[in-house]
Amino acid sequence: MKITKNFCQSVSLSIPKKVQCNICGWEGRHFLSDSWHNHTNCPKCRSGIRQRLFIIALQNIEELSFGKIITDRKLLHFAPEEIITSVIREKSAQYVTADYFRQDCDLKVDMSYMPQIENEQFYTVIAFDVLEHVPDYQKALEEVHRVLCSKGIAIFTVPQKDNLEKTYEDSSIVSLEDRTKHFGQCDHLRIFGDDFSRIVESKGFSVTAVNESDFSEDIVNKHVLFPPTLSRHPLATNYRKVFFCRKTS
Ligand SMILES: [Zn+2]
């Protein structure tokens, strides 16, 4: 059979669009792959599972909704991703960006030492995949606690090795090659384990970890809130969580 252009067009049109980005609205057959996972990154806005989990929690979980933690709140966002900024900036009362290296942020700060920020200045602090870069991340958690107002909320994501019980760090591992080998990336100083929630709680927070199990299977598959295929990389974070950490003391 001679395949005509029209036939090809009709075939492509009849293929169902299986996935949709819940942040930018892109639809298609599958997301893009990276060196860690197949088909998990939005080709339009570059969102990954952690960003889409965060936004869908704001859209669907009442106590973590836009109205409760973003709208008309004072926000501090570390290492801000443009796609998240574009969604939350306009809703907030005040939106401040911060980074240790980048020049395009409002504040240049070391997350573990922020004397330029007075106590209890922000209701919401966001830091996605930042703590693995900070030499003293426990001090950073204490600093975030200090700058949060009473009952404020910090939202973290961290790379966590699957089924690793205890966070692994070793300050004697300094070469870029060894850090990649042990922690998964040349600028990572540790890889977190299942004890992350407990460590954050020890700093005066109550932690709610949101993952794909908080949403229906249809929603998980449509927005790819879990890897379509598990990564076999020994340091991969297959089981992503977004940690909503409420200041309790
Ligand atoms: Zn997108």
Boltz pocket constraint, residues with backbone or C-beta under 6 A from the ligand:
constraints:
  - pocket:
      binder: B
      contacts: [[A, 21], [A, 22], [A, 23], [A, 24], [A, 25], [A, 26], [A, 42], [A, 43], [A, 44], [A, 45], [A, 46], [A, 47]]
      max_distance: 6.0
